[in-house]
Amino acid sequence: MLTTGRNYFHYHTGTMSRRTSTLNRELPECFIDINPRDADTLEIRHMDMVTVSSRRGSITVRAYLTEDMQQGVVFIPFHFKEAAANLLTNPVVDPAAKIPEYKVCAVHIERAQ
């Protein structure tokens, strides 16, 4: 299960924060946080490039293995247009709030070719 969100160094889609060399030096590329046990099952090692796919699309990102993630859940920030996490999520808009369903979806993960 994928969840998307923010990180400490960038905000929104990175249109402003990614123009700053200091912030880009801290976090220059998109990543996926994955639990080490899940990564082991998928034969993924720390810093491998992986392809993350949903029914709506695929992106390729670097894998960060971390115990901070619960097994079965992965995290990708949405600040990187070259690996736009929102391409994976459901763009359906809530009828009352008018907000897209960008926060969670099912994904398939494999080591990139």
Secondary structure in CASP SS format (residue, H / E / C, confidence):
PFRMAT SS
TARGET T0000
AUTHOR 0000-0000-0000
METHOD secondary structure of the structure
MODEL  1
M C 1.00
L E 1.00
T E 1.00
T E 1.00
G E 1.00
R C 1.00
N C 1.00
Y C 1.00
F C 1.00
H C 1.00
Y C 1.00
H C 1.00
T C 1.00
G C 1.00
T C 1.00
M C 1.00
S H 1.00
R H 1.00
R H 1.00
T C 1.00
S H 1.00
T H 1.00
L H 1.00
N H 1.00
R H 1.00
E H 1.00
L C 1.00
P C 1.00
E C 1.00
C C 1.00
F E 1.00
I E 1.00
D E 1.00
I E 1.00
N C 1.00
P H 1.00
R H 1.00
D H 1.00
A H 1.00
D H 1.00
T H 1.00
L C 1.00
E C 1.00
I C 1.00
R C 1.00
H C 1.00
M C 1.00
D C 1.00
M E 1.00
V E 1.00
T E 1.00
V E 1.00
S E 1.00
S E 1.00
R C 1.00
R C 1.00
G E 1.00
S E 1.00
I E 1.00
T E 1.00
V E 1.00
R E 1.00
A E 1.00
Y E 1.00
L E 1.00
T C 1.00
E C 1.00
D C 1.00
M C 1.00
Q C 1.00
Q C 1.00
G C 1.00
V C 1.00
V E 1.00
F E 1.00
I E 1.00
P E 1.00
F C 1.00
H C 1.00
F C 1.00
K H 1.00
E H 1.00
A H 1.00
A C 1.00
A H 1.00
N H 1.00
L H 1.00
L C 1.00
T C 1.00
N E 1.00
P E 1.00
V E 1.00
V E 1.00
D C 1.00
P C 1.00
A C 1.00
A C 1.00
K C 1.00
I C 1.00
P E 1.00
E E 1.00
Y C 1.00
K C 1.00
V E 1.00
C E 1.00
A C 1.00
V C 1.00
H E 1.00
I E 1.00
E E 1.00
R E 1.00
A C 1.00
Q C 1.00
END
